[in-house]
Amino acid sequence: PMQNVQPVTLSSQAFLLLCRLYDGCYDELNQNEQIRELVESIGDILLAGVETLEKQETKPKNITFPLTVQQAFFLRRLVIELLAQSPTDKEDKTTQWLQECVTALAGGGVQPNVKHS
């Protein structure tokens, strides 16, 4: 059931960075039975996005992909953890792209009127 799906838009660079980082954590995350389904579903969505980008001759500046509130929340927490571990050089492109991910992922999951079932 795809309830509460929201589109998330990122620049292509930030998206590809997110995919690389997620790929790096994937096996570790996937060992946790409780979140395995969530981890795999996010992996599928990111992979589909990468394939979409690779199919296009001219790379679009942005990519929009659908995430449920739960998926966005999970990814956002993960990115915040990665940001905490990375050197805090504000000028660093990677840091800027991660910040962009955090902001974009917060986009849909924070309205006070959304009932978390």
N, C-alpha and C positions, 0 to 999 in steps of 0.2 A: 504493500500500500504506500503510494507516494503522497503522503499528506504533508501539508505545509512546505511545499517546494518553493524555493525562491531562486531567481537568477542571480548569480554572482559574476561580476565583471572585473577582470584583471587585465593589466597589460600583458602582452604575450611573454615578455621576459620574466615578469613576476610569476606568471603561471608556470612556466617551464622550470623556474627555480623551485617553486612549491612542489612540482612533480618529482624533481630530483631528490629533494629533501625527504619527501614522503616515501619515495622508493628506498632511500637509505634506512628509514625506520621500519619499513613494511614488515620484514620478517620478525622483528622483535615485537611489534604490535600484534602481529598475527598469532603469536603464541598465547595470547590471552583469550581464553575461550569466550569470556563474556562479551568481548567487543569484536570478535572475529568477523561477524557478519557485517558490522558497521565498517570495519577496516577494509574488508573486501569490496563493499559497495562503493566506498570512496575511491579505492584504487581503480575500479572499473570506470568511474566517471572521469577521473583524471586521465586515464589511458585513452579514453574516447576523445578527450579534448586534445591530447597530444597528436593523435592520429588525424584529427580534423586539421590541425595546424600544419602537419607534414604534407597533407594532400594539396594544400594551396600553394600555388606557384609564388605569389607575392604574399609574404607573411602579413597578416592583419596586425594592426597595432594592439588591438584588444581581443580578448576572448571572453565569451559569456557561457557559463555552464550552470546546470541546475543542481542545487543541493537542498536537502531537507534541513530544517532548523537544527536537527540533531547532528547531521553530518557537518554543517558549517560550524557549530559549536565545538565539535570534536577537533576539527582541523585548526580552528582558531586557537584552541588551548595548546595544541601541538606546536603551532608556529610561535606562540608566546614563549613556550619552553625553549624552543630553538633560539629565539632572539635573546633569551636570558643567558644562553650558553655562548653565544657568539660575541666576539669582541665588539664593544659598543662604540664603533667608529661611525658617527652619524653621516659622514660623507661617503661611507662605503656603499656602493651600489647594492650589494646583497642586503645590507641592513635596510636600505630604503625600500627595496622590493618586498622584504618580509613585513615591514611596517604597512606597506600597501595591502598585503594579504590580510593582515589583522583587521585593518579598517574595512576592507571589502567584505570579509567574512562576518563582521559584526553587523553589516548592513541590514540583514533581514531578521536576525534572531533576537533583537532587543526591544521590539515594541512591547510596551507594558500590557497591551490588550490581547497578546497571544497567550492562550491558555496552554500551559504545558501539561499534557495528560500524563 
